[in-house]
Amino acid sequence: MESKPAAPQRALSRTLERPNFQAVYGEYAGEPFRIAPFDYRQVDPQFLRQTVEYHGPERVGTIIVDPQLKVLHFVEATGRATRYGVGVGREGFLWSGEAQINMKRHWPDWIPPREMVERTPEIVAQLERTPRGMGVPGGPRSPLGARSMYLFGEGRDLGYRIHGTTEPETIGTNVSSGCVRMINQDIAHLYTRAAIGTRVIVLA
């Protein structure tokens, strides 16, 4: 069997503006559960939220996830995007293609799929009954963090999410089962900007 050619190596685009990280990753007010301040020094600065040059062909409002560089771009205007660091799929869980955000949730319940429970039966001890089945209720223990945006394609829920995390120090690594995880302050920021129907492109 022929091996697939490696994806071309890409480089991070030039930063135009950096916010005050101490303010951006500080206490996030007005939430039903606490979004705790995050020590952003735990993460490589390239994975912190910033405004960057972006010259792709996508329209304003598009999300582009780059698993190779472990970043997510939200196109703000011609030539500009907000870049966020993300955690992406581990070996064997990477995927690429197009999707659409068809559902969004604040502090969502986490309902692990049957396949995940079979792979990692130790998570059963964390689960309790929720309105949608056995899982972890939305709140500070939920692996989906403060927000989740649900990716649909081919007429169905693809099973992938863009969501927050209880482990912000893992941003910039291959850590998930295919979902795109973000620092809670960053997913809360993106959540207000990405509407239902937003196009999502996950690069190879």
PyMOL commands that set and color helices and strands:
alter all, ss='L'
color gray80, all
select helices_A, chain A and resi 21-24+40-42+45-47+114-119+121-126+168-170+184-191
alter helices_A, ss='H'
color red, helices_A
select strands_A, chain A and resi 15-17+50-54+63-66+71-77+79-85+88-89+97-106+128-130+133-135+147-153+156-163+174-176+180-181+199-202
alter strands_A, ss='S'
color yellow, strands_A
deselect
rebuild
show_as cartoon
